[in-house]
Amino acid sequence: MKAPVFIAVIPAYNPGPLVASVVSEVSRDVDYVILIDDGSDAENKRYLKECETLKNVKSFVFPYNRGKGYALKKGLEEALSLNPDYILTMDSDGQHNPAEISNFRLLVSGATPPFDLVIGARKKKSNMPFRSNFGNVFISKVVGIVFDRWIEDTQSGFRMLSSDFAKVVISRIPPGKYETEMKILIDAIQNNRRIADLEIETIYFEKNAGSQFRTVKDSLLVVATFAKFTLTGLISFLIDYGSFVVLSYMLGINYISAHLASRTFSGICASFMNRRSVFKYREGHHNKKARHALPVLFSFGTTSLLLYLLVAFAHLHPVFAKPLVEFIMLIIRFLFTGKLIFRPEPLQTLIRH
């Protein structure tokens, strides 16, 4: 039986002197390395030039910095031309340990059915730089809330893609900057791809000072990819609140009964929108109804209790108490995503070392 072909794609933008040793180590554990110089300066081009002496390294140079997403797309295109089974992506600045490539290979080689995407999840450390911790925790929670799926490290660039999934990425995901990796993850979730989470070492040099990730600007770019999904949530809230006002204020139905009815109706509408127009899930993706029952019941019970307390004891009008309850519930969901009953669907495989 023919051994699977593994190709590494390494985007590089002013990676520093460590890049030569990183590429050299990676080249020993894969069949080919595709190195993309994303418009590095003259000093860093000297470091990248050293990598070209390795026989299984192909390098490509952008005349100016285009962004990590463009470098990834170019790397994936070149890798696919070599007919790989899997494509590994990793950073060039030493933040990812090449010795862990063997763990990725071991995981995907023995997987039946095969994985489409394996994400290297960095271990949480107390000395993790604030900007890295912000991106990991905040965006992971947003993903959990929006997709009802817990992804341990949404921003990790240490990943492995099947060749089939890589072809899909090339064909329909527009390149950009750091948000491109988030778009790849979203596409995998949307289309029910088989995803695995593999724990990797957390490496930072001088509090990650060399990272090209701009905490605020690039985090906003990543979060912006959720715009169309957030729109569904807003529409759902308007349906919920509009129904509540009609039932309780105009028709005189008890506000608790109106709340339960309006939430049920808006939930049905949101599910329909997510299935048919936004997420485009395949049939059977949400067939684990028992798993969803507990958080739904908890949400109904908690919001009903909060609404009762605000109306009965704080003497707020139900029309004003209702949106306040929903806001409080949103905060609770954000704080407890990944914990207790709000923990979204786990990944199909989680490897710990």
N, C-alpha and C positions, 0 to 999 in steps of 0.2 A: 504494500500500500504506500502510495506517495506521501511523503511528509508534507504537512501544510507549509505554505510560504508566508512568512511574516515580513512586513516592510514597515519601517519607522519613518514618520514624517515629523521633521523638526523645524518649525518656524523660528527665525532668529532676527531680532532687532536690537542691535547694540548689546549683545549678550555678555560681553566681558571675556577675560582670558580663559575662563573655565570651559568655554564651548568646545575647544579642541579635545580635551580629555573626555567630555561628555559624549561627543560624537564617536570618539574612538571606542569607548566602552559599549555604547549602544550597538555599534557595528559588529561586535563580537556575538551578540545575542539575536540578531535578525539577519535576514538574507540580504536586504538592501536598506540603505538610509537615503531618504530624500531630504536634503537640507535647503531651506528657502531663506535667502538673505533678503529681508524685507526693508531694503534701503538703509543699511547700517552705515555709520560714518567710516572714515578712512582707517582709523585705528582698529575698529572692530572687524573691518574687512580683512586685515592682516591675520587676525585670529581665525576667521572663517576660512581663509585661504589654506591654512594648515590642514584642514579637514579633507581637502580635495586629493591629498596624497593617498588616502585609503581607497583600496580597490573597489569596495562595494558601496561607495558614497557618490551620489549624484547631486550636484549643487545647482541652484538656479538663483539668479540675482534680479531683484526689482531695482530699477534705477532710482526710485524714491520710496519712502515709507507709505504703504497703502493700508496697512492694518492687518491684524492677526487673521481675520476671517478670509481675506484675500490670499494670504500666505498658506492657510490651511487648504483652501480650495485648490490652489495650484499644486500643492503637495499631494493631495488626494488624487487629482487627475493624473499626475505623473506616476504615482504608486499603482493606480489601476491599470496603467499601460503595461505593467510588469506581471499582471495576472496573479495577484496575491490572494490568499485565503483570508488574511486579517491585516488590518493596517493599524499601527500603533501611533498615537500622537503624544508628544511630550515637549516640555519647555527646554530651551537651550542653555539656560543660565545656571544649571546645577541644582535647581529646586526639586527636581525629580531624580530619584536614585535609579540608575540604569540596572543595578543588581536585581531590582524588583520586576524586570521584564519577564523573568522566568516564571513568576507567579501568574502573570497575565496569560502566558502561553499555556501553563498547566491548567488554568481554569477553562479557557476556551477549547483546548484540545480534548478535554474529557466531557464536554457539555453535550447532552442530547435532550431536546433539540438544541442546536447551536445558539449562542448568544449573538445578538446584533450589536449591542453596545455594552462595554464594561467600563465603569467609571472608577478611577482611583480616588478613594475617599481618604483625605488627610486626617490623621489622628488629631484630636483636639488637645492642645497644650496650653498651659497657663501663660507661657511666654509668647503666644501667637500674637504678632503685631495687630494693632487695632484695626487697620484698614483691611487686613486679610480676614480677621474675625468678623468684621462688619459685613463684608461681602458674603462670607459663608453662611453666617447665622441668619441675617436678614433675608437674603434671597432664597435660601432653603425654606424658610418659613412661608414666604410668599408663594413659592411653588407648591408647598404642602396645602395651603389654603385654596389656591386656584384649582389644582389638579387632583386633590384628594389622594396624593401619592407622595410618600416621604422619600426625598433624595438627599442622602447624607451630605454630599459635597457637589453642589451644582456648578461650581466655578472651576473645578479641577480640570487642568489641561492634559492630565495623564490619563489617556483613554485608549481603548481598543475598539475598532469598528470592523464588522464583517464586511467583506467586499460587496455583498449585496446591498447592505445599508449605505455604504460609502457611495455607491452609484446613485442611490436615491438622494443623498445629500448634495451631490454634484448637480443633479438634474433640477432640483426644486428649491434649494435654500440659497437665497442671495447672500453673497459675502459682505462682510463689514468689518467691524473691529471685534472687541471681546464678546459682544452680544451674539456673534455667530455661533459660538459654542452652546449658548442657551437655546438658540433656534434649533440646533441639532437635537438637543435633549427634548425639547417640546415636540418635535416631529416624531421622535421615537415613542414618546408617551401617547401622542395622538393616535398613532397607527398601531398601537399595541405591540410594539417591538419587544423582544425579550431583553431585559436590561439586568445587569449584575452590578453589584457594589463590592469593590475589592479594597480593603484597607491598605493604605500605603504610609510610608514614613513622611513626617512633616519636617521639611528642611527650610530654614531661613538663615540668610546671611545678613548681618547688620540690620536686623528687624525688617528684612525684605526691602531694603532701600533701593536695590537694583531693579525691582519690579517695574515694568512699564505700565502696570494697571493704575489708572487714575481713579482714586477711591470714589469721588463724587460723580464725576462726569461719566466714567465707564459703568458705574453701578446704575446710573440713570438710564444709560443705553440698554443695559440688560433688563431693567425693570420695564422699560418702554415696550419690550416685546410682549408684555402681558396686556397691552392696551385693549386689544379686541376681546380678550377674555374678561377683562374688568368691565367692559361695556355690557356683557351679558349679566354680570352681577348687578350693575346699576339698573338695568331694565327689570331684572327680577325684583329688586327692592321697590321700584316704582309700582310694579304690579301688586306686590304684597301690600304696600301702604295704601294704594288706591282702593284695593278691595276692602281693606280694613275700614277706611273712612266711609265707604258706601254701606258696608254691613253694620257698623256700630253707630255712626253718626247720622246717616240718612235713613236707615231701615230700623234702627233702634235695637239691634241684636246685642246681647250681652258682650262686653268688650273682650272677655277671655275667649268666648266661643268664636267671635269675629276674628280674633288673632289666630287661633288654630286653623280656621277655615282659610283665611287669606294666605297663611304660610304654606298650607298644603297646596293651594292653587298656584302660588308663585313657584313652589318647588317643582310642580309638574311642568310648568312653562319653562323653567330654567333647564330641566332635564331634557326637554324636547329641543331647545335651542342648542344646547351643548352637543347633543347627539347628531343633529341634522345639519346645523349650519356652522358651528364653530369647531368642535373637536373632531367630528367625523369619525367616531369610534366604529370599529368593526362590531358586528353582532356578537354578543356574548361577552363583551368586555366588562359589563356591569352585572354579571349574573350572580355575583356573590352578595345577594340581598341581605343575608344575615349579618354580614360584616358592616353594612351601612345602617342597620336598624338601631344599634345602640347609640351612635352619635346623633342620629336624627331624633330619637326619643329624648335624649339628654338635652338637645337644643330646644325642642318643643317645651319640655318641662321647665328648663331654666328661664327661657324668655317669658313663659307664662307667669312664673313666680315673680320675676323682676317687674313685669307689667302690673301685677296685682299689688306689689309693695309700693310702686310709684303712685298708683292711683289711690289705693286705700289709705296709705300712711303719709305719703308726700303730697297728696291731694292734687296731683297733676291731672289735667284732662287727658283721657285716653288718646286723643288725637295727637297730643304733644308727647305723651309718655312712650308711645309706640316707636317713633324714630330713635328716641334716647335708648330704649331697650336694645334695638338692633345695633346701635353704635357700641354699647357696652359688650354685646355678644361678639362683635367683630374684634374688640380688644382681647377678649378672653380667648378667642380662636387663635389670634396671633401669638399670645403669650404661651399657649399650651400646645401649639402645633408640634408634633413629634413626641408628645408626652401623653400619658393617660389615654382617655377614650378618643381624643382628637388626633391621635397618631394615625396618619393616612396609611394607605396600602403599602406594606413593605415591599422591597425589591425581591425578585424571585430567588436570588442567591446572595448570601452575605458571608464573605470569607474573612475570618479574623486570624491574625498571627500573634 
